């Protein structure tokens, strides 16, 4: 019995030491990744994106806590995460043909006088000209994209399940885009996010040149509409 007690006591001691070492190691690694991330944010240049992304997968909660402790605002942190994901996903996204991609536009970007009605596949734009969505939707569709104007993530999941795009562009506010990127990653999709210039529930805005900078990745020049620059300015 004495031998068993000593054996178990030693085992628990070893487990305790290993646990402490793992925690300390996680803290040190998180701190290093946060410092690299902060430097990337300040210089507006990504360093070791694959390393940072791997760290976020395993140590996201700890890294977020450190970001806050070091005074980084949530918006700045989310913007960095989105830029990181876009950088990591750009190559895979560009390899997917445009006719196997989809764009999800939030319904808050439409005009307050929008005549479109909600359907099981989102709003069906009437191209009434009261906002910029209609004209740019046409351009995206001419490139081969499926375009959806949706009120929430449940629509996105439904349309992905129905049409099975291999890559998507998500437009929305910071938190919506980050949530959408995480969701798409779990679904195995090549995803790119574009953050709106104005947040809110009505008549939000996005930089359409930024949208098309992403949308034209990997698209042959002959498939890009000649009047693209006219309708996006």
C-alpha positions as CSV (number, residue, x, y, z in Angstrom):
1,X,0.0,0.0,0.0
2,X,2.8,2.4,0.9
3,X,4.5,1.7,-2.4
4,X,1.2,2.3,-4.3
5,X,0.7,5.6,-2.4
6,X,4.2,6.8,-3.2
7,X,3.8,5.8,-6.9
8,X,0.5,7.7,-7.2
9,X,1.9,10.7,-5.4
10,X,4.9,10.8,-7.7
11,X,2.6,10.5,-10.8
12,X,0.4,13.4,-9.6
13,X,3.5,15.4,-9.0
14,X,4.8,14.7,-12.6
15,X,1.4,15.5,-14.0
16,X,1.3,18.8,-12.1
17,X,4.8,19.8,-13.3
18,X,3.8,19.0,-16.9
19,X,0.6,21.0,-16.6
20,X,2.5,24.0,-15.3
21,X,5.1,23.7,-18.1
22,X,2.3,23.5,-20.7
23,X,0.6,26.6,-19.3
24,X,3.8,28.5,-19.1
25,X,4.8,27.4,-22.6
26,X,1.4,28.5,-24.0
27,X,1.7,31.9,-22.3
28,X,5.2,32.4,-23.7
29,X,4.2,31.3,-27.3
30,X,1.0,33.5,-27.1
31,X,3.1,36.5,-26.0
32,X,5.5,36.0,-28.8
33,X,2.7,35.7,-31.4
34,X,1.0,38.8,-29.9
35,X,4.2,40.8,-30.3
36,X,4.6,39.7,-33.9
37,X,0.9,40.5,-34.5
38,X,1.2,44.0,-33.0
39,X,4.2,44.7,-35.1
40,X,2.3,43.6,-38.1
41,X,-0.6,45.9,-37.3
42,X,1.6,48.9,-36.6
43,X,3.7,48.5,-39.8
44,X,0.6,47.4,-41.9
45,X,2.6,44.4,-43.1
46,X,2.0,40.7,-42.1
47,X,4.9,38.8,-40.6
48,X,4.8,35.0,-40.3
49,X,1.0,34.8,-41.1
50,X,1.0,31.0,-41.1
51,X,2.5,30.9,-37.6
52,X,0.1,33.5,-36.3
53,X,-2.9,31.7,-37.8
54,X,-1.8,28.4,-36.3
55,X,-1.5,30.1,-32.9
56,X,-5.0,31.6,-33.2
57,X,-6.4,28.1,-33.8
58,X,-5.0,26.8,-30.6
59,X,-4.5,29.9,-28.4
60,X,-7.1,32.3,-29.6
61,X,-8.6,33.0,-26.2
62,X,-5.3,33.6,-24.5
63,X,-4.0,35.8,-27.4
64,X,-7.2,37.9,-27.3
65,X,-6.8,38.4,-23.6
66,X,-3.2,39.6,-24.1
67,X,-4.2,41.9,-27.0
68,X,-6.7,43.6,-24.6
69,X,-4.1,43.7,-21.8
70,X,-1.7,45.5,-24.1
71,X,-4.3,48.1,-25.0
72,X,-5.4,46.9,-28.5
73,X,-9.0,47.8,-29.2
74,X,-11.4,45.0,-30.2
75,X,-12.1,46.7,-33.6
76,X,-8.4,46.9,-34.4
77,X,-7.9,43.3,-33.3
78,X,-10.8,42.1,-35.5
79,X,-9.5,44.0,-38.5
80,X,-6.1,42.4,-38.1
81,X,-7.7,38.9,-37.8
82,X,-9.7,39.5,-41.0
83,X,-6.6,40.8,-42.9
84,X,-4.7,37.7,-41.7
85,X,-7.4,35.3,-42.9
86,X,-7.6,37.1,-46.3
87,X,-3.9,36.9,-46.8
88,X,-3.9,33.2,-45.9
89,X,-6.9,32.4,-48.1
90,X,-6.1,34.5,-51.2
91,X,-4.1,31.8,-53.0
92,X,-6.8,29.1,-52.5
93,X,-9.5,31.6,-53.4
94,X,-7.8,32.7,-56.7
95,X,-7.6,29.0,-57.9
96,X,-11.4,28.6,-57.8
97,X,-13.3,29.6,-61.0
98,X,-15.7,32.5,-60.6
99,X,-18.6,30.3,-61.6
100,X,-17.9,28.3,-58.4
101,X,-17.8,31.3,-56.2
102,X,-20.6,33.2,-54.3
103,X,-20.9,36.6,-52.9
104,X,-23.0,37.4,-49.8
105,X,-24.1,41.0,-49.4
106,X,-25.9,42.1,-46.2
107,X,-29.4,43.4,-46.7
108,X,-28.5,46.5,-44.7
109,X,-26.6,47.9,-47.8
110,X,-29.9,48.3,-49.8
111,X,-31.7,51.7,-49.9
112,X,-34.3,52.4,-47.3
113,X,-36.8,52.6,-50.2
114,X,-35.8,49.2,-51.7
115,X,-38.7,47.5,-53.4
116,X,-37.2,44.0,-53.2
117,X,-38.9,41.4,-51.1
118,X,-37.4,38.6,-49.0
119,X,-37.5,35.1,-50.5
120,X,-36.1,31.8,-49.2
121,X,-32.8,32.7,-51.0
122,X,-32.6,36.3,-49.6
123,X,-33.7,39.5,-51.2
124,X,-34.3,39.5,-55.0
125,X,-32.8,42.7,-56.2
126,X,-35.0,44.6,-58.8
127,X,-32.0,46.8,-59.9
128,X,-34.1,49.9,-59.2
129,X,-31.1,52.2,-59.1
130,X,-31.8,53.5,-55.6
131,X,-28.5,52.1,-54.2
132,X,-25.2,50.7,-55.6
133,X,-26.0,47.1,-54.9
134,X,-28.0,46.5,-58.1
135,X,-25.4,47.7,-60.7
136,X,-22.5,45.9,-58.9
137,X,-24.6,42.7,-58.5
138,X,-24.9,42.7,-62.3
139,X,-21.2,43.0,-62.7
140,X,-20.5,40.2,-60.3
141,X,-23.0,38.0,-62.1
142,X,-21.4,38.7,-65.5
143,X,-18.1,37.5,-64.1
144,X,-19.8,34.2,-63.1
145,X,-20.6,34.8,-59.4
146,X,-23.8,33.8,-57.6
147,X,-24.9,36.8,-55.6
148,X,-27.0,36.7,-52.6
149,X,-28.4,39.6,-50.5
150,X,-29.1,38.1,-47.1
151,X,-30.3,39.1,-43.7
152,X,-28.2,36.6,-41.7
153,X,-25.8,33.7,-41.4
154,X,-28.6,31.1,-41.5
155,X,-29.2,32.1,-45.2
156,X,-25.5,31.8,-45.9
157,X,-25.4,28.2,-44.6
158,X,-28.6,27.3,-46.5
159,X,-27.3,28.7,-49.8
160,X,-23.9,27.1,-49.4
161,X,-25.6,23.7,-48.7
162,X,-27.8,24.1,-51.7
163,X,-25.4,25.5,-54.4
164,X,-22.1,24.2,-53.0
165,X,-19.8,27.0,-53.9
166,X,-16.1,26.3,-53.3
167,X,-15.2,29.9,-52.5
168,X,-17.2,32.8,-51.1
169,X,-16.8,36.6,-50.5
170,X,-18.5,37.9,-47.4
171,X,-19.4,41.6,-47.0
172,X,-20.4,43.0,-43.6
173,X,-19.3,44.8,-40.5
174,X,-16.2,43.7,-38.6
175,X,-17.9,41.2,-36.3
176,X,-20.1,39.7,-39.1
177,X,-17.1,39.2,-41.4
178,X,-15.0,37.6,-38.7
179,X,-17.9,35.3,-37.8
180,X,-18.5,34.5,-41.4
181,X,-14.9,33.7,-42.1
182,X,-14.8,31.3,-39.1
183,X,-18.0,29.6,-40.2
184,X,-16.7,29.2,-43.8
185,X,-13.3,27.9,-42.6
186,X,-15.2,25.2,-40.7
187,X,-17.1,24.4,-43.9
188,X,-13.9,23.9,-45.9
189,X,-14.5,27.0,-48.1
190,X,-11.9,29.4,-49.5
191,X,-13.3,32.6,-48.0
192,X,-12.4,36.3,-48.3
193,X,-14.0,39.1,-46.2
194,X,-14.7,42.8,-47.1
195,X,-15.6,45.1,-44.3
196,X,-18.2,47.8,-44.8
197,X,-17.2,51.5,-44.5
198,X,-20.3,52.3,-42.4
199,X,-21.9,50.1,-39.8
200,X,-25.5,50.0,-38.8
201,X,-28.8,48.5,-39.9
202,X,-29.8,50.8,-42.7
203,X,-28.0,52.0,-45.9
204,X,-24.5,50.8,-44.9
205,X,-21.7,51.3,-47.3
206,X,-18.8,49.3,-48.7
207,X,-15.9,50.2,-51.0
208,X,-16.9,48.5,-54.2
209,X,-13.4,48.8,-55.6
210,X,-12.2,46.8,-52.6
211,X,-14.9,44.2,-53.3
212,X,-13.8,43.9,-57.0
213,X,-10.2,43.8,-56.1
214,X,-11.0,40.6,-54.2
215,X,-13.6,39.3,-56.8
216,X,-11.2,39.5,-59.7
217,X,-8.5,37.4,-58.0
218,X,-7.6,34.6,-60.3
219,X,-10.2,35.7,-62.9
220,X,-8.9,35.8,-66.5
221,X,-8.8,39.4,-67.8
222,X,-11.2,38.6,-70.7
223,X,-13.8,37.6,-68.1
224,X,-13.6,40.9,-66.3
225,X,-16.3,43.4,-67.6
226,X,-14.8,46.3,-69.5
227,X,-17.1,48.8,-67.7
228,X,-16.1,47.6,-64.3
229,X,-14.2,50.8,-63.4
230,X,-17.2,52.9,-64.4
231,X,-19.8,51.2,-62.2
232,X,-17.5,51.0,-59.2
233,X,-16.4,54.6,-59.0
